[in-house]
Amino acid sequence: MNASEAEKRIVELSEQINFHNHQYYVLDQPSISDFDFDQLLEELIRLEKEFPQFLSDLSPSQRVGGAVTKSFKAVPHKYPMLSLSNSYSKEDLLDFDRKVKEGLGMNTLDLFSSPNINYVCELKFDGLSIGLSYANGLFQQAVTRGDGVQGDDVSTNAKTIRSIPLQLKGDFPKSFEIRGEIFMPRKSFEAINKEREEIGDAPLANPRNAASGTMKMQDSAVVASRNLDCYLYYLLGEDVAQLSHYESLQAAKTWGFKISEHTKLVSSIEEVIAFIEHWDKERFNLPFDIDGIVIKVDDYKQQLRLGFTAKSPRWAIAYKFKAEQVSTQLLEITYQVGRTGAITPVANLQPVALGGTMVKRASLHNADIIEKLDVRVGDFVFVEKGGEIIPKIIGVDFSKRNPAAEKTNYITNCPECDALLQRLEGEANHFCPNDSACPPQVKGRIEHFVSRKAMNIDSLGAETIDQLVKAGLIHNIGDLFQLRKEQLLPLERMAEKSAQNLIAGIEAAKMVPFERVLYAIGIRHVGETTAKKIAKKVKSMQLLMQASKEELLQIDEVGETIAESIAAYFADEKNRAIIQQLMQAGLQFELSEAQQQAGSDKLQGLTFVISGVFNKYSRDQLKEMIELNGGKNSGSISGKTSYLLAGENMGPEKLKKAQSLGVKLISEDDFIALLANT
């Protein structure tokens, strides 16, 4: 292919990919399979590498991220990004309606002789406000709200959000700005928190903070992986030809923007109130968070006549939902010790219904929160769901406090091992430093080590680990490989067969590949994916132990925090001793020769679901082959699944779902051929 042909093909591919992106992420109407889409994207990436002179900053290939932004430039807003006045009651809304009519010179007693007022009702998305600029149909810049006068340029990260168009279609203005909200769907939020808990990090508080924090990340590839979304709701510019706000939103939809299907045009304040009452109940069924409803006068001429105050427009108001809140009694404060030693104070409550569930416990987070709330045992406290997900105490009903209630003093010693707690400068949580002998830490690390995604010793459950620790048979993960069957038999509910299975399971774990061993040892912040990246790059545990911080930072997905955590882990003599134990036991502490030779990017961008029984390879071996060649494994079928790798006795539900979504089924032989021919 010559340069002219390549340029033409790149343009064709870009147009096709942009079309399919819009169908999938904006309209939720995919028209091709994920595999076919990925094939188009892979061809585009290949051509752009071969002919870099045709690579555009707005190419759909740039949505996968990879660029690093060290600092975010402050940019002044062309149009100030004002906040809205808030309302919390029906009376506030009626007052807003009255002021609008007065501002337009309408006699509220004689509405039949006055011009009509239409309002647009919109969901108030709980995320990060953003302004997107376009010129000649091309994306130019994305700027956060900031202080309303200027914000941060987050264009590189915004381009990774698939619902933000990079190139428009149709009859759009020459130059304009459109504003909206970047948010994190609850499903993405829950997946991130699950991963954080697995690697010993504190969970994120709510999707709003998660979205805001993600958009300020330096690595755009991480931003791309977090599946942010964006709804647009306000058009600005001298070239905007529409006569009303609602018309402008409908026009923006035809240009390629994602406009909420729940936006509604109404003709009275009574209809506004009905809309609010509907969504006050239905909001919990949405896949994302909203915290209210925005009401805007529809007619642009009426908006212009009403004008602005110093802080907000007179033609719009935000109705804020009251967070569902209840009062109940605090019965006790207990303290949990995590596997990394972090201490979490927990409020044990008189059970109370909240948000459709019965709440018995709520996190008090840390000593500072307890001090700030001045919460005491016996108090009646107000509880709400932060981000509609995590129950939290937001205050104390001091009118009901028992005068004899004693001030809460945060514990000074570990509730499990009595070690003196520590609190590092700049950190919110206290922690127990006795990581080698504190029972929850010892047991937590062992439970993580034997878990399915780590060493997968399924014959060793939490109860058995508890027995082994209490009996003094194991003190760390290295001790597992010293166990003998005769030591196990005296334990309660440990028969000959159970003991034999346990020893066999531990022995089989010696064949688990290096990347899973690295994940299993439990270095803080090193999750499953990061462990695979490190193993692929470093090749062996010995080399990893010798690596400098600077060398670690060269590894994909390893930043300052992870590099420091790895260095601190191997600097600890106790950890090095355990690693030595595991080495002597015969665990896999380096990539096999086959792994080192087999690695490739042949399956880059493809997602597989494996189901059934196979003849030539085990399921774990197939998963390893997929990951070694750049592909991804998933446990469930979705529209993003490229292939269902189907074996014998595959579950009928997975087959049915794959067929309904148009996911291609391949056999074990098909997969081998695909790997050979890709």
Wavefront OBJ file of the C-alpha trace (Angstrom):
o trace
v 0.000 0.000 0.000
v 1.415 3.377 -0.981
v 1.005 6.614 0.983
v -1.967 7.855 -1.043
v -3.858 4.589 -0.567
v -2.989 4.548 3.127
v -4.288 8.091 3.630
v -7.564 7.214 1.921
v -7.974 4.014 3.973
v -7.204 5.847 7.242
v -9.959 8.364 6.476
v -12.404 5.530 5.662
v -11.555 3.615 8.829
v -11.820 6.725 11.000
v -15.287 7.481 9.618
v -16.454 3.909 10.157
v -15.074 3.731 13.710
v -16.577 7.106 14.656
v -19.947 5.913 13.344
v -19.822 2.673 15.332
v -18.611 4.489 18.464
v -21.675 6.725 18.238
v -23.998 3.763 17.692
v -22.596 1.940 20.736
v -21.797 4.623 23.309
v -24.359 7.305 22.506
v -27.352 5.498 20.988
v -26.769 2.124 22.709
v -27.527 0.467 19.359
v -24.390 -1.456 18.291
v -24.495 -2.380 14.610
v -21.409 -4.658 14.453
v -19.800 -7.143 16.826
v -16.992 -6.114 19.168
v -14.642 -8.348 17.212
v -15.399 -6.605 13.923
v -15.033 -3.208 15.597
v -11.679 -4.205 17.093
v -10.500 -5.426 13.703
v -11.231 -1.977 12.224
v -9.432 -0.267 15.097
v -6.418 -2.573 14.849
v -6.129 -1.900 11.121
v -6.263 1.847 11.762
v -3.585 1.672 14.470
v -1.356 -0.424 12.223
v -1.685 1.988 9.302
v -1.054 5.014 11.515
v 2.124 3.396 12.806
v 3.240 2.582 9.281
v 2.296 6.055 7.960
v 2.661 8.380 10.991
v 2.283 11.477 8.796
v -1.454 10.733 8.660
v -1.964 10.311 12.421
v -4.379 12.963 13.734
v -4.845 14.054 17.348
v -8.555 13.412 16.772
v -8.106 9.904 15.379
v -10.378 7.354 17.090
v -7.196 5.388 17.835
v -6.322 8.051 20.422
v -9.289 7.066 22.604
v -7.351 4.150 24.128
v -5.134 6.675 25.921
v -1.441 6.384 26.654
v -0.387 10.036 26.717
v 0.832 11.338 30.081
v -0.095 14.830 31.291
v 2.312 16.024 34.000
v 0.308 19.184 34.759
v -3.074 20.566 33.714
v -2.980 24.052 32.191
v -5.402 26.653 33.604
v -7.699 28.022 30.875
v -10.087 31.010 31.197
v -13.713 30.315 30.283
v -14.984 32.307 27.308
v -18.392 32.238 29.000
v -18.284 32.167 32.839
v -19.384 28.786 34.182
v -21.851 29.989 36.831
v -23.498 27.835 39.460
v -27.272 27.488 39.810
v -29.464 28.598 42.684
v -30.656 25.621 44.704
v -34.148 24.763 45.864
v -35.296 22.103 48.276
v -39.081 22.387 48.400
v -42.248 22.842 46.352
v -42.523 26.357 47.792
v -39.078 27.241 46.375
v -40.196 26.107 42.918
v -43.448 28.098 43.061
v -41.431 31.124 44.120
v -39.043 30.604 41.188
v -42.027 30.416 38.810
v -43.464 33.628 40.265
v -40.156 35.509 39.882
v -39.766 34.314 36.287
v -43.230 35.624 35.408
v -42.581 38.899 37.187
v -39.241 39.240 35.406
v -41.007 38.824 32.068
v -43.644 41.390 32.999
v -46.425 38.836 33.203
v -49.529 39.423 35.306
v -49.800 36.173 37.252
v -53.507 36.896 37.861
v -54.228 37.070 34.136
v -52.201 34.303 32.542
v -54.558 33.925 29.567
v -53.403 37.290 28.197
v -49.710 36.589 28.853
v -47.131 34.730 26.740
v -46.635 31.099 27.639
v -43.609 29.884 29.627
v -42.166 26.485 28.839
v -39.646 24.854 31.126
v -37.086 22.172 30.326
v -36.585 19.573 33.083
v -33.233 17.756 33.147
v -31.658 15.174 35.414
v -28.933 16.748 37.566
v -26.046 14.351 37.001
v -23.712 13.882 39.964
v -20.276 14.178 38.414
v -17.776 16.681 37.032
v -18.903 19.736 35.039
v -17.130 20.088 31.703
v -17.070 22.539 28.811
v -16.273 21.141 25.343
v -15.209 23.452 22.511
v -15.623 22.662 18.791
v -14.552 24.455 15.628
v -15.558 23.385 12.114
v -16.998 20.213 13.596
v -13.760 19.130 15.279
v -13.100 18.720 18.997
v -10.783 21.448 20.280
v -10.643 21.455 24.062
v -12.213 20.200 27.296
v -12.090 22.447 30.352
v -13.340 21.721 33.893
v -15.494 24.192 35.812
v -12.704 25.228 38.204
v -13.760 28.419 39.983
v -16.216 29.342 37.233
v -13.842 31.918 35.728
v -11.124 29.480 34.703
v -10.723 25.716 34.763
v -8.208 22.986 33.895
v -7.547 21.759 30.375
v -8.292 18.009 30.500
v -8.565 17.501 26.738
v -6.238 14.475 26.595
v -8.303 12.603 29.162
v -11.644 13.730 27.711
v -10.748 12.193 24.340
v -10.729 8.738 25.962
v -14.463 9.043 26.792
v -16.214 7.286 23.914
v -19.489 9.239 24.227
v -17.679 12.555 23.571
v -17.536 12.987 19.773
v -14.216 14.049 18.260
v -15.787 14.897 14.895
v -19.366 16.077 14.397
v -21.858 15.347 11.647
v -24.773 17.279 10.170
v -25.513 21.014 10.174
v -23.537 22.215 13.214
v -22.411 25.792 14.035
v -18.958 26.849 12.891
v -17.751 27.455 16.445
v -19.442 26.786 19.773
v -19.115 25.360 23.281
v -21.305 22.657 24.782
v -21.407 21.909 28.488
v -22.273 18.774 30.347
v -21.334 16.371 33.074
v -18.710 13.632 33.104
v -19.752 10.834 35.438
v -18.838 7.302 36.431
v -21.562 4.654 36.032
v -22.220 2.678 39.215
v -21.081 -0.565 37.557
v -17.643 0.909 36.815
v -17.444 2.382 40.320
v -18.204 -0.959 41.956
v -15.611 -2.757 39.789
v -12.911 -0.233 40.768
v -13.724 -0.579 44.462
v -13.610 -4.358 44.218
v -10.114 -4.132 42.719
v -9.001 -1.611 45.381
v -10.169 -3.872 48.194
v -8.292 -6.802 46.655
v -4.989 -4.890 46.794
v -5.529 -3.398 50.239
v -6.543 0.135 49.230
v -9.423 2.007 50.850
v -12.553 2.003 48.668
v -13.549 5.218 46.899
v -16.332 7.085 48.671
v -18.716 7.707 45.766
v -18.898 7.819 41.951
v -18.791 11.646 41.855
v -15.395 11.851 43.586
v -14.166 8.899 41.525
v -15.074 10.651 38.248
v -13.460 13.909 39.348
v -10.281 12.178 40.498
v -10.066 10.090 37.324
v -10.202 13.169 35.070
v -7.147 14.609 36.849
v -5.044 11.463 36.449
v -1.791 11.886 34.553
v -1.993 8.623 32.581
v -4.783 8.809 30.007
v -4.650 5.011 29.529
v -5.892 4.588 33.111
v -8.643 7.136 32.429
v -9.671 5.136 29.345
v -9.888 1.930 31.422
v -12.362 3.470 33.893
v -15.259 3.712 31.422
v -16.377 7.269 32.187
v -19.425 8.625 30.398
v -20.729 12.100 29.519
v -24.141 13.717 29.031
v -24.318 17.165 27.427
v -26.995 19.722 28.346
v -26.145 23.349 27.441
v -25.124 24.977 24.152
v -23.245 28.302 23.961
v -21.983 30.374 21.037
v -22.682 33.261 18.694
v -23.486 30.888 15.825
v -26.169 28.900 17.663
v -29.259 29.280 15.495
v -31.935 27.576 17.601
v -34.655 29.624 19.277
v -34.947 27.564 22.429
v -32.935 25.439 24.825
v -34.901 22.265 24.058
v -34.462 22.748 20.296
v -30.708 23.208 20.769
v -30.469 19.907 22.659
v -32.371 18.071 19.933
v -30.072 19.611 17.319
v -26.955 18.682 19.351
v -28.190 15.096 19.411
v -28.159 15.013 15.594
v -24.568 16.344 15.578
v -23.411 13.328 17.626
v -23.687 14.416 21.256
v -25.129 12.232 23.993
v -28.264 13.987 25.270
v -30.296 12.409 28.058
v -33.466 10.737 26.825
v -35.085 11.723 30.146
v -34.970 15.473 29.384
v -38.548 16.785 29.127
v -40.207 19.956 27.854
v -43.196 21.020 30.023
v -45.583 23.986 30.001
v -46.269 24.630 33.692
v -44.635 24.570 37.106
v -47.113 21.838 38.105
v -45.625 19.590 35.411
v -42.153 20.445 36.731
v -43.192 19.305 40.204
v -44.678 16.068 38.799
v -41.398 15.391 36.951
v -39.441 15.889 40.201
v -41.746 13.620 42.192
v -41.344 10.887 39.570
v -37.535 10.979 39.610
v -37.278 11.292 43.382
v -38.423 7.655 43.421
v -37.083 6.382 40.113
v -33.515 7.747 40.468
v -32.410 4.616 42.310
v -33.156 2.551 39.171
v -30.749 4.567 37.003
v -27.278 3.096 36.262
v -25.672 6.349 37.459
v -26.166 8.871 40.265
v -28.269 12.015 40.114
v -28.740 14.411 43.015
v -31.616 16.504 41.716
v -33.417 18.079 38.766
v -32.437 21.208 36.812
v -35.256 23.457 35.573
v -34.585 26.005 32.791
v -36.761 28.512 30.972
v -36.851 27.149 27.424
v -37.142 30.286 25.255
v -33.764 31.969 24.584
v -35.348 35.434 24.268
v -36.989 34.973 27.662
v -33.659 33.807 29.120
v -31.977 36.937 27.755
v -34.655 39.177 29.240
v -34.406 37.539 32.666
v -30.598 37.794 32.692
v -28.247 36.906 35.536
v -27.419 37.757 39.103
v -23.743 37.986 40.058
v -23.648 34.238 40.775
v -26.348 32.497 38.755
v -28.900 32.829 35.929
v -32.401 34.013 36.863
v -33.895 31.645 34.281
v -32.714 28.362 35.839
v -32.796 26.644 39.202
v -31.612 23.295 40.602
v -33.941 21.257 42.770
v -31.814 19.133 45.117
v -33.170 15.804 46.308
v -32.953 15.288 50.001
v -30.521 12.472 50.653
v -32.500 9.664 52.240
v -31.708 10.055 55.891
v -32.796 8.316 59.080
v -32.107 8.627 62.772
v -31.089 5.654 64.884
v -29.076 4.897 68.004
v -25.350 4.181 68.064
v -24.959 1.061 70.178
v -21.211 0.507 70.001
v -18.033 1.538 68.188
v -15.791 -1.341 67.171
v -12.523 -1.363 65.263
v -11.664 -3.618 62.313
v -8.139 -4.587 61.270
v -7.619 -5.121 57.551
v -5.057 -7.470 55.989
v -2.719 -4.500 55.436
v -3.079 -3.391 59.077
v -5.345 -0.391 58.432
v -7.786 0.281 61.283
v -11.391 1.137 60.418
v -13.769 2.328 63.176
v -17.288 0.953 62.677
v -20.527 2.286 64.128
v -22.828 -0.542 65.209
v -26.368 0.787 64.987
v -29.876 -0.090 66.062
v -31.058 -1.662 62.754
v -32.965 0.816 60.565
v -34.386 0.756 57.001
v -32.541 3.050 54.578
v -32.599 3.133 50.759
v -34.356 -0.222 50.509
v -31.959 -2.100 52.818
v -31.650 -2.704 56.548
v -28.620 -0.815 57.871
v -26.895 -2.151 60.982
v -23.398 -0.731 60.561
v -21.783 2.379 59.135
v -18.142 3.323 58.685
v -16.737 6.114 60.848
v -13.653 6.193 58.593
v -10.958 7.481 60.977
v -10.137 9.360 64.182
v -10.582 12.789 62.571
v -14.188 12.021 61.562
v -15.051 10.816 65.080
v -13.530 14.010 66.522
v -15.313 16.240 64.015
v -18.745 14.659 64.595
v -18.183 14.361 68.378
v -20.049 11.056 68.139
v -20.485 9.033 71.358
v -21.876 5.605 72.230
v -25.584 5.954 73.060
v -26.088 8.965 70.770
v -28.932 9.156 68.289
v -27.215 9.729 64.950
v -28.336 10.716 61.461
v -27.405 8.166 58.799
v -27.562 8.534 55.033
v -26.140 6.723 52.047
v -23.151 8.575 50.637
v -23.370 8.477 46.847
v -26.471 6.298 47.392
v -24.123 3.394 48.150
v -22.153 3.533 51.402
v -24.033 4.189 54.686
v -22.411 6.991 56.672
v -23.096 8.978 59.823
v -23.502 12.666 59.005
v -24.357 14.097 62.388
v -25.563 13.676 65.947
v -28.947 14.633 67.417
v -27.497 16.503 70.388
v -31.001 17.179 71.758
v -31.264 13.474 72.623
v -27.751 13.053 74.071
v -27.455 11.542 77.534
v -25.542 14.096 79.659
v -23.512 11.204 81.072
v -22.320 10.057 77.618
v -18.527 9.858 77.598
v -16.417 11.418 74.842
v -15.099 8.853 72.364
v -11.369 8.355 72.658
v -9.830 6.632 69.651
v -8.070 3.405 70.579
v -4.314 3.518 71.029
v -3.650 -0.216 70.747
v -4.617 -2.816 68.161
v -7.880 -4.532 69.197
v -6.497 -7.862 67.984
v -2.862 -8.020 69.131
v -2.523 -4.993 71.472
v 0.369 -3.507 69.466
v 0.687 0.276 69.745
v -1.016 1.815 66.716
v 0.839 4.151 64.377
v -0.310 6.966 62.112
v 2.012 8.194 59.390
v 2.196 11.873 58.543
v -0.270 12.773 55.818
v -2.351 9.592 56.246
v -5.885 9.518 57.645
v -5.865 6.013 59.102
v -4.087 4.500 62.056
v -2.520 1.121 61.403
v -1.161 -1.825 63.318
v 2.562 -2.302 62.572
v 2.564 -5.895 63.861
v 2.090 -7.416 60.407
v 3.846 -10.674 61.252
v 1.800 -11.599 64.334
v -1.496 -9.662 64.305
v -4.110 -12.417 63.654
v -6.383 -10.563 61.149
v -3.336 -9.463 59.164
v -1.771 -12.911 59.217
v -5.039 -14.622 58.271
v -5.981 -11.929 55.748
v -2.666 -12.264 53.921
v -2.952 -16.050 53.837
v -6.569 -15.887 52.603
v -5.458 -13.542 49.837
v -2.513 -15.803 48.992
v -4.699 -18.915 48.512
v -7.581 -17.098 46.743
v -8.765 -18.133 43.290
v -7.006 -15.359 41.353
v -3.793 -15.930 43.298
v -2.538 -19.442 44.188
v -6.014 -20.990 43.883
v -5.708 -23.500 46.754
v -9.448 -24.136 46.970
v -9.100 -26.808 49.653
v -7.847 -24.137 52.064
v -10.784 -21.999 53.198
v -11.053 -19.232 55.798
v -12.148 -21.613 58.580
v -9.221 -23.969 57.978
v -6.773 -21.039 57.884
v -8.196 -19.848 61.199
v -7.658 -23.328 62.676
v -4.089 -23.523 61.401
v -3.179 -20.088 62.770
v -4.781 -20.758 66.177
v -2.982 -24.112 66.383
v 0.325 -22.341 65.733
v 0.980 -24.430 62.611
v 1.337 -21.430 60.296
v 2.408 -17.834 60.913
v 2.839 -16.665 57.333
v 2.340 -17.796 53.738
v 5.735 -19.512 53.661
v 4.706 -21.881 56.463
v 1.995 -23.412 54.279
v 4.601 -25.346 52.319
v 6.049 -26.904 55.500
v 2.742 -28.495 56.536
v 2.535 -32.299 56.846
v -0.553 -34.490 56.816
v 0.042 -35.798 60.353
v -0.056 -32.209 61.672
v -3.491 -31.681 60.144
v -5.279 -34.834 61.297
v -5.741 -33.736 64.961
v -7.619 -30.620 63.828
v -11.402 -30.532 64.208
v -13.345 -31.740 61.126
v -10.071 -32.742 59.417
v -10.405 -36.311 58.153
v -7.780 -38.306 56.248
v -9.259 -37.368 52.855
v -9.509 -33.652 53.716
v -5.918 -33.567 54.938
v -4.699 -35.340 51.812
v -6.599 -32.896 49.552
v -5.138 -29.941 51.390
v -1.550 -31.167 51.056
v -2.170 -31.982 47.383
v -3.607 -28.510 46.779
v -0.564 -26.855 48.348
v 1.752 -29.053 46.285
v -0.132 -28.196 43.069
v 0.271 -24.476 43.837
v 4.007 -24.849 43.173
v 3.145 -24.869 39.469
v 1.212 -21.574 39.546
v 2.945 -19.126 37.148
v 5.147 -16.319 38.385
v 2.741 -13.427 37.715
v 0.099 -14.986 39.985
v 2.681 -15.723 42.686
v 3.685 -12.058 42.548
v 0.057 -11.006 42.989
v -0.463 -13.582 45.734
v 2.328 -12.407 48.071
v 0.242 -9.304 48.699
v 2.401 -6.259 48.031
v 0.190 -3.280 48.740
v -1.195 -1.536 45.619
v -0.056 -4.406 43.343
v -3.255 -5.807 41.888
v -3.742 -8.703 39.504
v -3.268 -6.668 36.315
v -0.264 -4.750 37.631
v 1.403 -7.994 38.750
v 1.084 -9.370 35.204
v 2.631 -6.224 33.705
v 5.530 -6.340 36.190
v 6.168 -10.053 35.662
v 6.164 -9.672 31.888
v 8.653 -6.810 32.083
v 10.959 -7.927 34.939
v 10.877 -11.682 34.239
v 11.881 -12.925 37.742
v 11.451 -12.264 41.463
v 15.218 -11.999 41.919
v 15.434 -9.168 39.382
v 12.405 -7.467 40.905
v 13.985 -7.520 44.374
v 17.071 -5.844 42.931
v 15.223 -3.246 40.843
v 15.619 0.428 41.734
v 12.681 2.781 42.049
v 13.682 4.412 38.744
v 13.666 1.027 36.991
v 10.266 0.189 38.445
v 8.818 3.462 37.181
v 9.633 2.385 33.623
v 7.084 -0.444 33.876
v 3.632 0.194 32.395
v 1.034 0.958 35.147
v 3.706 1.425 37.847
v 3.662 4.943 39.301
v 5.299 6.522 42.336
v 2.978 4.907 44.881
v 3.360 1.361 43.528
v 7.130 1.731 43.057
v 7.542 2.928 46.650
v 5.313 0.124 47.933
v 7.368 -2.550 46.098
v 10.636 -1.074 47.370
v 9.335 -0.936 50.959
v 8.110 -4.537 50.777
v 11.474 -5.944 49.742
v 13.363 -3.702 52.157
v 11.658 -5.509 55.045
v 13.812 -8.439 56.237
v 10.738 -10.413 57.343
v 9.325 -10.260 53.823
v 12.642 -11.252 52.270
v 12.777 -14.240 54.629
v 9.296 -15.338 53.519
v 10.291 -14.995 49.863
v 13.312 -17.179 50.612
v 11.000 -19.784 52.189
v 8.829 -19.802 49.073
v 11.849 -20.081 46.796
v 13.106 -23.095 48.726
v 9.613 -24.632 48.522
v 9.882 -24.534 44.735
v 7.363 -21.872 43.696
v 7.590 -20.323 40.244
v 9.623 -17.166 40.732
v 10.379 -16.427 37.103
v 8.597 -16.555 33.794
v 8.973 -19.920 32.119
v 10.982 -20.117 28.919
v 7.772 -20.784 27.013
v 6.125 -17.709 28.551
v 9.062 -15.508 27.650
v 8.935 -16.706 24.061
v 5.158 -16.872 23.744
v 4.326 -13.293 24.647
v 2.862 -11.150 21.847
v 0.211 -8.530 21.094
v -1.681 -10.801 18.688
v -4.895 -10.633 20.705
v -4.608 -6.969 21.669
v -8.051 -5.390 22.058
v -9.952 -8.707 22.134
v -12.020 -9.874 25.110
v -12.762 -13.589 25.674
v -15.228 -15.465 27.847
v -14.352 -19.129 28.446
v -17.050 -21.676 29.239
v -17.144 -25.465 29.311
v -14.581 -28.281 29.358
v -11.687 -28.531 26.884
v -9.543 -31.385 25.553
v -6.102 -29.921 24.800
v -5.742 -27.224 27.451
v -7.218 -26.454 30.847
v -9.294 -23.283 31.278
v -6.451 -21.677 33.252
v -3.996 -22.480 30.472
v -6.323 -20.945 27.886
v -6.695 -17.809 30.007
v -2.937 -17.580 30.341
v -2.500 -17.921 26.563
v -5.007 -15.125 26.006
v -3.277 -12.770 28.428
v 0.230 -13.610 27.214
v -0.845 -12.577 23.733
v -2.373 -9.276 24.806
v -6.036 -10.311 25.135
v -8.397 -9.941 28.089
v -10.446 -12.509 29.996
v -13.913 -11.772 31.331
v -16.222 -13.819 33.496
v -19.448 -12.570 31.936
v -20.743 -11.958 28.420
v -21.578 -8.418 27.329
v -21.721 -6.365 24.173
v -17.965 -5.862 24.508
v -17.160 -9.583 24.384
v -15.215 -10.465 21.232
v -15.461 -14.272 21.449
v -17.108 -16.941 23.554
v -14.555 -19.761 23.692
v -16.932 -22.699 24.011
v -16.058 -26.146 25.314
v -18.161 -29.206 26.081
v -21.005 -28.907 28.626
v -21.089 -25.137 28.307
v -23.772 -23.404 30.381
v -26.990 -22.845 28.352
v -27.496 -19.333 29.766
v -24.120 -18.151 28.476
v -24.870 -19.612 25.075
v -28.273 -17.920 24.994
v -26.825 -14.536 25.989
v -24.001 -14.818 23.455
v -26.482 -15.534 20.684
v -28.744 -12.646 21.698
v -25.799 -10.205 21.640
v -24.299 -11.559 18.441
v -21.092 -12.705 20.144
v -19.158 -15.152 17.970
v -18.642 -18.685 19.337
v -15.322 -20.402 18.690
v -14.049 -23.836 19.610
v -10.697 -24.730 21.160
v -9.331 -25.554 17.678
v -10.689 -22.248 16.323
v -8.860 -20.418 19.105
v -5.568 -22.191 18.372
v -5.968 -21.336 14.693
v -6.795 -17.738 15.533
v -3.657 -17.476 17.650
v -1.559 -19.026 14.915
v -2.950 -16.922 12.063
v -3.484 -13.524 13.677
l 1 2 3 4 5 6 7 8 9 10 11 12 13 14 15 16 17 18 19 20 21 22 23 24 25 26 27 28 29 30 31 32 33 34 35 36 37 38 39 40 41 42 43 44 45 46 47 48 49 50 51 52 53 54 55 56 57 58 59 60 61 62 63 64 65 66 67 68 69 70 71 72 73 74 75 76 77 78 79 80 81 82 83 84 85 86 87 88 89 90 91 92 93 94 95 96 97 98 99 100 101 102 103 104 105 106 107 108 109 110 111 112 113 114 115 116 117 118 119 120 121 122 123 124 125 126 127 128 129 130 131 132 133 134 135 136 137 138 139 140 141 142 143 144 145 146 147 148 149 150 151 152 153 154 155 156 157 158 159 160 161 162 163 164 165 166 167 168 169 170 171 172 173 174 175 176 177 178 179 180 181 182 183 184 185 186 187 188 189 190 191 192 193 194 195 196 197 198 199 200 201 202 203 204 205 206 207 208 209 210 211 212 213 214 215 216 217 218 219 220 221 222 223 224 225 226 227 228 229 230 231 232 233 234 235 236 237 238 239 240 241 242 243 244 245 246 247 248 249 250 251 252 253 254 255 256 257 258 259 260 261 262 263 264 265 266 267 268 269 270 271 272 273 274 275 276 277 278 279 280 281 282 283 284 285 286 287 288 289 290 291 292 293 294 295 296 297 298 299 300 301 302 303 304 305 306 307 308 309 310 311 312 313 314 315 316 317 318 319 320 321 322 323 324 325 326 327 328 329 330 331 332 333 334 335 336 337 338 339 340 341 342 343 344 345 346 347 348 349 350 351 352 353 354 355 356 357 358 359 360 361 362 363 364 365 366 367 368 369 370 371 372 373 374 375 376 377 378 379 380 381 382 383 384 385 386 387 388 389 390 391 392 393 394 395 396 397 398 399 400 401 402 403 404 405 406 407 408 409 410 411 412 413 414 415 416 417 418 419 420 421 422 423 424 425 426 427 428 429 430 431 432 433 434 435 436 437 438 439 440 441 442 443 444 445 446 447 448 449 450 451 452 453 454 455 456 457 458 459 460 461 462 463 464 465 466 467 468 469 470 471 472 473 474 475 476 477 478 479 480 481 482 483 484 485 486 487 488 489 490 491 492 493 494 495 496 497 498 499 500 501 502 503 504 505 506 507 508 509 510 511 512 513 514 515 516 517 518 519 520 521 522 523 524 525 526 527 528 529 530 531 532 533 534 535 536 537 538 539 540 541 542 543 544 545 546 547 548 549 550 551 552 553 554 555 556 557 558 559 560 561 562 563 564 565 566 567 568 569 570 571 572 573 574 575 576 577 578 579 580 581 582 583 584 585 586 587 588 589 590 591 592 593 594 595 596 597 598 599 600 601 602 603 604 605 606 607 608 609 610 611 612 613 614 615 616 617 618 619 620 621 622 623 624 625 626 627 628 629 630 631 632 633 634 635 636 637 638 639 640 641 642 643 644 645 646 647 648 649 650 651 652 653 654 655 656 657 658 659 660 661 662 663 664 665 666 667 668 669 670 671 672 673 674 675 676 677 678
